[in-house]
């Protein structure tokens, strides 16, 4: 008993009684009201529910049928929510017909550079600004970000351009700060299975951009999303950013097959980050074009006005002119699959 399908005629009182019955068994109810049916996703250890208890739920007024989900993730499963989830972020949608364009530098270096980049990507057509205020780096001696000052600079860029901002959370102690300043909280690849952090962001009312772990399977990735959703935050955006393989020609191996696979498995929106996947600016545009063709709901591109002087990931950053050209190249591809840029 993982899904309870309700009758079209179910009343609010009948629905509440079903929810109360589940609560008495230590289970939570995720109610999804579609155009044709209302369903309840049963959250918790349903393996402890006996056949007799399932039958008693099935016999309740308003219940049409019970279903079992074999997959370990439930809230993220398309079996529970048939329609694609669309997330509205300050009027910009991720998961709808329009493909989201997220662009900006890897790290916020200073106000002058960040504002310059923000205006350039906005002029080119980006509708979200990315930038790291807290930077996870392989070396402890590398630039680690500006912290709160970086968030304040991002907020100023948002005020000037109108673009919502996406920035990464590394530690729960900074969560309140990011809730205050950011529009989308990014959980990086290194933290995809930081379960304490996932539970903490599950309790805030902010969209969460969840990057795939460096060696994570698709199922592990969806289970990480389930951690967030299990705490009540269903505004999760998945981000394919390449996985580690034996190939050394690129920084990581971009798994574009994950996009159509996820479209079958989950209702959550999926974006692609080709910059971190390939690690080379000259390969970013081809992979971005392929991502749109594969059905991604958005792309996230690193852009810098002076890549050779960037304090982080300059080798994979596009110059604004190249980014602007890329967007023009993406438009006919989006149109060919019935979407738009």
C-alpha positions as CSV (number, residue, x, y, z in Angstrom):
1,X,0.0,0.0,0.0
2,X,2.1,2.9,-1.3
3,X,-0.6,4.8,-3.3
4,X,-4.2,5.2,-2.5
5,X,-6.3,6.2,-5.5
6,X,-9.4,8.1,-4.5
7,X,-12.8,8.2,-6.2
8,X,-13.8,11.3,-8.1
9,X,-16.6,11.7,-5.6
10,X,-14.4,11.7,-2.5
11,X,-15.4,14.4,0.0
12,X,-13.0,16.4,2.2
13,X,-14.3,14.7,5.3
14,X,-13.6,11.2,3.7
15,X,-10.1,12.4,2.7
16,X,-9.4,13.6,6.3
17,X,-10.5,10.3,7.8
18,X,-8.1,8.4,5.5
19,X,-5.2,10.7,6.4
20,X,-6.0,10.2,10.1
21,X,-6.0,6.5,9.8
22,X,-2.6,6.5,8.2
23,X,-1.3,8.8,10.9
24,X,-2.3,6.4,13.6
25,X,-0.1,3.8,11.8
26,X,2.8,6.2,11.9
27,X,2.5,7.0,8.2
28,X,2.4,10.4,6.4
29,X,0.1,11.3,3.5
30,X,1.2,13.2,0.4
31,X,-1.9,14.4,-1.3
32,X,-1.7,15.0,-5.0
33,X,-4.8,16.4,-6.7
34,X,-4.8,15.9,-10.5
35,X,-7.3,16.9,-13.1
36,X,-8.9,13.4,-13.1
37,X,-8.0,11.8,-9.8
38,X,-6.8,12.6,-6.3
39,X,-4.2,10.2,-5.0
40,X,-2.4,9.8,-1.7
41,X,1.2,8.8,-1.6
42,X,1.8,6.9,1.6
43,X,5.1,7.9,3.2
44,X,6.9,5.7,5.7
45,X,7.7,2.0,6.2
46,X,4.6,0.5,4.5
47,X,6.2,-3.0,4.7
48,X,4.8,-3.2,8.3
49,X,1.2,-2.7,7.1
50,X,-0.5,-6.1,7.2
51,X,-2.9,-7.3,4.5
52,X,-5.8,-6.9,6.8
53,X,-4.9,-3.3,7.5
54,X,-4.6,-2.6,3.8
55,X,-8.0,-4.1,3.3
56,X,-9.5,-1.9,6.0
57,X,-8.1,1.2,4.1
58,X,-9.5,-0.1,0.8
59,X,-12.9,-0.5,2.4
60,X,-13.1,3.2,3.5
61,X,-15.5,5.6,1.8
62,X,-13.8,7.5,-1.0
63,X,-11.1,4.9,-1.8
64,X,-11.1,3.4,-5.3
65,X,-8.0,1.3,-5.2
66,X,-4.6,0.7,-3.6
67,X,-1.3,0.4,-5.5
68,X,2.2,-0.8,-4.6
69,X,5.3,1.0,-5.8
70,X,8.3,-1.3,-6.3
71,X,10.8,1.6,-6.7
72,X,12.4,2.7,-3.4
73,X,11.6,6.4,-4.1
74,X,8.0,7.4,-3.9
75,X,7.4,11.1,-3.8
76,X,9.8,11.6,-6.7
77,X,8.2,8.8,-8.7
78,X,6.0,9.5,-11.8
79,X,3.8,6.7,-10.5
80,X,2.6,9.1,-7.8
81,X,2.6,12.4,-9.9
82,X,1.8,11.9,-13.6
83,X,2.1,15.5,-14.6
84,X,5.5,17.2,-14.9
85,X,6.3,19.4,-11.9
86,X,6.7,23.1,-12.8
87,X,8.4,25.3,-10.3
88,X,7.7,29.1,-10.3
89,X,10.7,31.1,-9.1
90,X,9.9,34.9,-9.1
91,X,7.8,34.5,-12.3
92,X,10.4,32.3,-14.1
93,X,9.4,28.7,-14.6
94,X,11.5,25.5,-14.5
95,X,9.9,22.4,-15.9
96,X,7.4,24.1,-18.2
97,X,7.5,24.5,-22.0
98,X,10.2,27.2,-21.9
99,X,13.7,26.0,-21.3
100,X,15.4,27.7,-18.4
101,X,18.8,29.4,-19.1
102,X,21.0,29.6,-15.9
103,X,24.3,31.5,-16.4
104,X,27.0,33.2,-14.5
105,X,30.5,32.7,-13.1
106,X,31.6,29.7,-11.0
107,X,32.4,32.0,-8.1
108,X,31.5,35.6,-7.1
109,X,34.9,37.3,-7.1
110,X,33.9,40.9,-6.6
111,X,31.0,43.3,-7.2
112,X,32.4,44.8,-10.4
113,X,33.0,41.6,-12.2
114,X,29.8,39.9,-11.0
115,X,27.5,42.8,-12.1
116,X,29.3,43.0,-15.4
117,X,28.7,39.3,-16.0
118,X,25.1,39.5,-14.8
119,X,24.2,42.3,-17.2
120,X,25.9,40.5,-20.1
121,X,24.1,37.1,-19.6
122,X,20.8,38.9,-19.0
123,X,21.2,40.8,-22.3
124,X,22.0,37.5,-24.1
125,X,18.8,35.9,-22.8
126,X,19.6,34.2,-19.5
127,X,16.7,34.2,-17.0
128,X,18.6,32.9,-14.0
129,X,22.0,34.0,-12.5
130,X,24.3,31.5,-11.0
131,X,27.3,32.2,-8.8
132,X,29.0,30.6,-5.8
133,X,29.4,32.6,-2.6
134,X,30.6,29.5,-0.7
135,X,32.9,27.4,-2.9
136,X,33.8,23.7,-2.4
137,X,37.3,23.2,-3.8
138,X,39.5,20.2,-4.1
139,X,42.4,22.1,-2.6
140,X,42.0,23.9,0.8
141,X,44.3,26.6,-0.5
142,X,42.1,27.5,-3.5
143,X,39.7,30.5,-3.4
144,X,36.8,29.5,-1.2
145,X,34.3,32.3,-2.0
146,X,33.3,35.5,-0.4
147,X,30.6,34.1,1.9
148,X,27.9,36.6,3.0
149,X,29.5,39.4,1.0
150,X,29.1,37.2,-2.1
151,X,25.4,36.7,-1.4
152,X,24.9,40.5,-1.0
153,X,26.5,41.0,-4.4
154,X,24.3,38.4,-6.0
155,X,21.2,40.1,-4.4
156,X,22.3,43.4,-5.9
157,X,22.7,41.8,-9.3
158,X,19.2,40.4,-9.0
159,X,17.8,43.8,-8.1
160,X,19.5,45.3,-11.2
161,X,18.6,42.6,-13.7
162,X,15.5,40.9,-12.3
163,X,17.1,37.4,-12.6
164,X,16.5,35.0,-9.7
165,X,19.8,33.8,-8.2
166,X,21.1,30.2,-7.8
167,X,23.9,29.6,-5.3
168,X,25.4,26.6,-3.5
169,X,24.9,25.6,0.1
170,X,27.8,23.6,1.7
171,X,27.0,23.6,5.4
172,X,23.7,23.7,7.3
173,X,25.0,26.5,9.5
174,X,24.7,28.8,6.4
175,X,21.2,27.7,5.5
176,X,19.4,30.6,7.1
177,X,21.7,33.0,5.3
178,X,21.0,31.4,1.9
179,X,17.2,31.3,2.6
180,X,17.5,35.1,3.2
181,X,19.4,35.9,0.0
182,X,19.0,33.2,-2.6
183,X,16.1,32.1,-4.8
184,X,17.3,28.6,-5.6
185,X,19.6,26.6,-3.2
186,X,22.1,24.4,-5.0
187,X,23.3,21.1,-3.4
188,X,26.5,20.3,-5.1
189,X,27.7,16.9,-6.3
190,X,30.0,16.4,-3.3
191,X,27.0,16.8,-1.0
192,X,24.4,14.7,-2.9
193,X,24.5,12.1,-0.2
194,X,25.0,14.4,2.7
195,X,21.7,13.2,4.2
196,X,21.7,15.6,7.2
197,X,22.0,18.5,4.8
198,X,19.3,17.1,2.5
199,X,16.9,16.8,5.4
200,X,17.6,20.3,6.5
201,X,16.9,21.9,3.1
202,X,13.8,19.7,3.0
203,X,12.4,21.9,5.7
204,X,12.7,25.2,4.0
205,X,10.4,26.8,1.4
206,X,13.0,27.2,-1.4
207,X,13.5,25.4,-4.6
208,X,16.5,23.0,-4.3
209,X,18.8,22.3,-7.3
210,X,20.2,18.8,-6.6
211,X,23.3,18.0,-8.6
212,X,24.1,14.3,-9.4
213,X,26.9,12.9,-7.3
214,X,30.2,12.3,-9.0
215,X,29.7,8.5,-9.1
216,X,26.0,8.2,-8.3
217,X,23.6,6.0,-10.0
218,X,20.3,7.5,-11.2
219,X,18.5,5.6,-8.4
220,X,20.8,6.9,-5.7
221,X,20.3,10.4,-7.1
222,X,16.5,10.0,-6.9
223,X,16.8,8.7,-3.4
224,X,18.7,11.8,-2.5
225,X,15.8,13.8,-3.9
226,X,13.4,11.7,-1.8
227,X,15.3,12.7,1.3
228,X,14.5,16.4,0.6
229,X,10.9,15.7,-0.4
230,X,10.2,13.5,2.6
231,X,10.5,16.6,4.8
232,X,7.9,18.4,2.9
233,X,9.8,20.4,0.3
234,X,8.8,19.1,-3.1
235,X,10.4,21.9,-5.2
236,X,13.4,19.8,-6.3
237,X,15.3,20.3,-9.6
238,X,17.6,17.6,-10.7
239,X,20.9,18.6,-12.4
240,X,23.0,16.2,-14.5
241,X,26.6,17.5,-14.3
242,X,28.7,14.5,-15.5
243,X,29.9,11.5,-13.7
244,X,33.3,10.0,-13.1
245,X,34.4,7.3,-15.6
246,X,37.7,6.0,-16.9
247,X,37.7,8.6,-19.7
248,X,40.3,11.4,-19.3
249,X,39.6,13.5,-22.4
250,X,37.0,15.5,-20.4
251,X,36.7,16.5,-16.8
252,X,33.7,14.2,-16.3
253,X,31.5,12.2,-18.6
254,X,28.2,13.9,-19.4
255,X,25.4,11.3,-19.1
256,X,22.8,12.7,-21.5
257,X,20.9,9.4,-21.5
258,X,20.0,10.3,-17.9
259,X,17.6,13.0,-19.2
260,X,15.1,10.8,-21.1
261,X,15.5,8.1,-18.5
262,X,14.6,10.5,-15.7
263,X,11.7,11.8,-17.8
264,X,10.3,8.3,-17.6
265,X,11.0,7.8,-13.9
266,X,10.2,11.1,-12.3
267,X,8.0,14.2,-12.6
268,X,10.8,16.5,-11.3
269,X,12.4,19.0,-13.7
270,X,15.8,18.1,-15.1
271,X,18.5,20.5,-16.1
272,X,22.0,19.9,-17.5
273,X,25.3,21.5,-16.5
274,X,27.7,20.9,-19.5
275,X,30.4,23.2,-18.1
276,X,31.3,21.0,-15.1
277,X,30.8,17.9,-17.2
278,X,33.3,18.6,-19.9
279,X,35.6,21.1,-18.2
280,X,36.5,22.7,-21.5
281,X,34.8,25.8,-22.9
282,X,35.1,24.6,-26.5
283,X,32.9,21.6,-25.7
284,X,30.3,23.4,-23.7
285,X,28.2,24.6,-26.6
286,X,27.9,21.2,-28.4
287,X,26.9,19.5,-25.2
288,X,24.4,22.3,-24.4
289,X,22.8,21.8,-27.8
290,X,22.6,18.0,-27.2
291,X,21.1,18.5,-23.8
292,X,18.2,20.6,-25.2
293,X,17.7,18.0,-27.9
294,X,17.6,15.3,-25.3
295,X,14.7,17.0,-23.5
296,X,16.4,18.9,-20.6
297,X,14.2,21.5,-18.9
298,X,17.1,23.9,-18.6
299,X,20.9,24.3,-19.0
300,X,23.4,25.8,-16.5
301,X,26.4,27.5,-18.2
302,X,29.4,29.1,-16.6
303,X,30.1,32.5,-18.2
304,X,32.9,35.0,-17.4
305,X,34.0,38.2,-19.1
306,X,37.7,37.4,-18.5
307,X,38.0,33.6,-18.2
308,X,41.8,33.6,-18.2
309,X,41.7,35.7,-15.0
310,X,38.8,33.8,-13.3
311,X,39.5,32.6,-9.8
312,X,37.6,29.4,-10.4
313,X,36.9,27.2,-13.4
314,X,38.0,29.8,-16.1
315,X,38.9,27.0,-18.5
316,X,35.3,25.9,-18.8
317,X,33.7,29.3,-18.9
318,X,32.2,30.9,-22.0
319,X,32.8,34.5,-22.8
320,X,29.5,36.5,-23.1
321,X,29.7,36.7,-26.9
322,X,30.0,32.9,-27.2
323,X,27.1,32.4,-24.7
324,X,24.9,34.8,-26.7
325,X,25.7,32.8,-29.9
326,X,24.9,29.6,-28.1
327,X,21.4,30.8,-27.1
328,X,20.7,31.6,-30.8
329,X,21.8,28.1,-31.7
330,X,19.5,26.6,-29.1
331,X,16.3,28.3,-30.3
332,X,15.7,26.2,-33.5
333,X,16.6,23.0,-31.5
334,X,14.0,23.8,-28.9
335,X,11.4,24.7,-31.6
336,X,12.1,21.3,-33.3
337,X,11.0,19.4,-30.1
338,X,8.0,21.7,-29.4
339,X,9.6,23.9,-26.8
340,X,11.0,27.4,-26.7
341,X,13.9,29.4,-25.4
